[in-house]
Amino acid sequence: SYHCSMNVDIFNIANFRVDGGAMFGVVPKALWSRVYGADENNLIVLTLRSLIVQTEGRNILVDTGWGDKQDDKFFRHTYIHEGEGLLEGLRKRGLEPGDITDVVLTHLHADHCGGGVIRSREGAGFELTFPDAIYHVSRTQWEWAVRNNPREEDAFLEENILPVGDSGHLNLVDEDCELFEGFSVRIYYGHTPGLMIPFIKYKGTTLVYTGDLIPTIAHLPLIWNMSYDIESLRTIDEKSKLLEEALAGNYILVFQHDVSAECCTLRMTEKGIRAGEKGRLVDLLH
C-alpha cells in the first residue's frame, strides 16, 4: 500500500566540482573517466539534488546543500555553479522557509547539511534556515560528527552542526524506522557512521534516495566507491544488500550527485547489478 496523497519533487540546488580520483577511490581513471567525464584538472561535476516530500500536511526536505555561510576561500575549491539554489528551488515549488516542517539530513558533511543553518539576521551567531522545522539526524551520525575526527574535519563544520542542536529543533533517530507515513529511513555505516537513507513508498513503487551510499550511477559496481568512505568494505556490503533488494523489488534509485542521471531502475547483467532505465524521476514514474 502507498499513500496516494503524497507528492515527491526533486531539484538540484547547485552543481559543484570535486576531484574525480577521490570520488572513485581505487578505480583507475582509465576506467572511471569512460563513464563519468573529467576536465583537464581531473575535476568532475556533481549535483546537489534535494527531495521535497509532501504528505500528511508535512513538507519534508531531504538535505540542504552547502549553504553560503563560509568565506570565499572555503568555496574556492568547490566551484559552485548553476542549479536552482536552495530557497529559490523551494519557492519555485510554492514553498517558503516557514513552510518546511521537517528537514531530513542524510549526514552532516558540509555539502549535505550546510544550507540548513544561516548567519543570524540579527547580528552575531547563527539560526535555522527553516525556523519551524524539526531537523532529523541519526544519533550515531550526530555523536560522531560532534566528536569529529582528523579524517572528516574538513567536512564536519561546527557552524553547520552545533546551531541545530542548540535550537531545540533536533530529533535524533536511533534506528531504522518509518519517520512519516510512507517515508522510512535506514542507517548505514560505510561512508560515515550513521548515514541515513530515505526509502519512500510512492505511486506504487519504492524510491531510494541513495545519498552518499551510491552517489552516482557510476557507483553501482560494488567496488566503485569514494575514497571519502570511512569503511570501504562496509560500503561494499551495504551496497550489495541494497542493490539486491532494490532489484528484486523494482525500486527506483534516486541519485543526489549524478550530473546526468536523476534516477534509474536496475537490471541483472553478467557483471552484476547495473542500471536499467535511467533519466528523470518524472519520466521513470510513468
N, C-alpha and C positions, 0 to 999 in steps of 0.2 A: 504494500500500500504506500502511496505517496501523497504528499499534501498538495492538493490541487490549487490552493490559493497562493502557493509560493511563487515568487518571481526571482530569477537569478540573472544578474547582469555582470559584465566583465569589462574592465577598461584598463588601459595602460597609463600609469602615472607618468612615467618617463623612460627613456632609453638611457643606458649608461654603458661605459666600456670597461672591460676587465681583461687581464692577461689570459690568453687562450690556454696556455700551458697549465696555469693554475686551475682553470675550470675543467681540465680533462686529466689531471693527475698523471698517472703512469702511461697513459696512452700517447704514443708518439705523434708529433704534429703531422707527419706524413699521412697518418690515418685520420685524425680528427678534422684536419683542415679540408678534407674532401667533403665532409658533411656539414661543417659549420665554418664559414669563411672568416678569415682574419685579415687585418690590414698590415701595412709594412712594419708596424711596431708590435706585431703579434697580438694586437688587441681585437677582441670580438665584441659585438653589440649584444647586450642583454636588455630585456624589457623588465618593467616592474608592474606586473598586472595584479590588480586587486579585484576581489569579488565583492559584489553587493548582493546580499540575500535578504529579501523582504518576505517575512512570514509572521503570522500571529501578531500583527501590529508592531513587529520589530523591524528595524533597519540595521542589518548586521554588515559591518565592513570587515573584510579579511585583509590584513596587512596594510601598511600606510606609507611605504616607500621611504626615501632618505630624509624627507623634510628639508628645511633650509636654515637650521639654527647655526651650523658650524661656519667657519670663515672660508674665504676663497682658497686659502692654502689647503684646507681639508678637501675641498671639492675639485681642486686642480687635477687630481688623478682619477676622478670619476667620469669626467667628460659627459655630464648630463645634457641631454638634448631631446627635442621632440616630445612626444607623449601629450596627454591631456592636462597634466597637473592633477594633484590630489583633490583640492576643493573645487577646481574647475570641472573635473570629471564628474564629481558628485552633483554639482549644480546643473550640469548638462542633463542630468537624470532627475532633476527636480528635488534634490536633497541639499539642505543647508547643514552646517556642522551640528546645530542643535537637534537635527532630526535623527542623527545616528544614535541608536540605543545601545549597541554593542560593538566593540572592536575586538576581533579575534586575532591575536598575534601568534603566528606560527612559531616564531622565536624572536630573540632580542638582538640579533645582528642589525647594524645600523640601517641597512638598505630595506629592512622589513618593518622596523618599528619607529624610525626617526620622525616620520610625519605625524605621529600621534601626540607629540609634545611640541609646543611653540614657546618662543620667548614671551614673557608676560607683557600684556598690552599696557600694564600699569607700572612700567619701570623694571626693576631688577627681578631676576628669578624666572621661573618657567610655569606654564599652565597647560592644561589639556587642550588639544585642538578640538576635541569633541566633548564639551563640558558636561553633557548629561549622560554620556555613555559609560557602561561598565567595560573595563579592559580585561580580557580573558587571556591568561598566560598559564602554561603548565607550571606547577610548583617546582618540578625538577629544573626546568629552564630558568625560572626566576632565581632560585637559590644559587644555581651555577653561575648565572650572569652577574649577580650582585657580588659574589665572591671573586669573580674574574680569574683570569689566568694569562700567562705570557703569550700563549698561542692565539688567543682571541681578543686581546685587549684593544686592538685597533678597531674591532667590530662592536664590542660592548662599551658603549659610551654612557657615562653616568647621567648626562643631561637628557638622554633618551629614555632612561630606565627609572631612576630614582623618583622623579616627579610623579610618575604613575602610582608608585607605592605610597607616596606622601599624600596623594589626592583623596585617598579613601575609596577610589573607584576600581581598585584591583580585585579581580576574582581569580584565585589560584585553583587550577584544575589538577586534581590528584591522580586521575586515571582515565583510561578510555571511557567515554560516556556520550550520551546524547545531550548536548548542551541546550538545543532547542528542538522543537518537533521537526523531524526530517533532517536535522543537522547534527551529525556526530563528529567527534574528534578522536583521533588515535595518537598515541605518544610514541615517538621514535628516538633513537639514541646515537646513531652512527654519525650524522652530520654535526650535531651538538646535542648534549643530553637534554631531553625534554622537547625536542622539535614536535610541534602539534599540527597534525594534518587533518583538514576537514573532509568528511565524506558526506555528500549531500544527496538525499533522495529527491529527484526532480524529474517530472514528466515521465515517470515510469522507468527511469534509469538511475544509476548512481554516478555522480560526478565526484572525482577525487582531485582536489586542489593539491598537486604534488609538492609544491613549495620547493625547498632545497633538498628533498629526498631524490627527486627526479627533476632537476631544474629545467632541462630542455629535452626535446625529443631525441637528441643525440646521446642523452644519458640513459636511454633504455637498456643498452647492453650492460650486463651485470658488472663488468669491471671498468666501465667508463664512468669514473667518479671524480669528484673535485678533490684537489689536494687540500682544500679547506676542511674536509671532513676530519673529525677528531678520531673516529674509529672506522677505518675503511672496511674492514672485514664485516663489521656490524652493518654498515650501509649495504653491503652486498647481500647479506642475509635478509635484511628488512625489505630491500627492493625485490628480491626473488619472491618472497612470500606475497608481497603486494601485487606484483605482476601476475602471479599465478591466479590469485583470487580475482583480479580485475579481468583477466582473460576469460575465466570461467563464468563470470557474472556479466560480461559485456559492458563493463564500466567505461566511462569516458574519462580520460586523464586530462586535466586542465593544467597547462604549463605557465608558471609565473614568469619565467625568464627567457622563453624561446622567442626570438625576434620574428620568426617566420610561421610558427605554428601555435595557435592558441590552445589547441587540444587535439587529441586523437583517440581512436579506438585501438584495439590490439588484435594481433593475429599470431599464430604459431608459424615459425619458419624452421628450416633445418639448422639455423644458427641460434635458435631460441626465440623468445617472445620479442616481437618488433611492432612498429606502428602499423596499423591497418589504415583506415580512412583518417585523413588529417585535414585541419583547416580551422574555420571559425566555429565557435561554440553554437551560434545561432543556426549554422548550416548542419552541423552534426546532430543536433536535436531533432531535425525534421527528416 
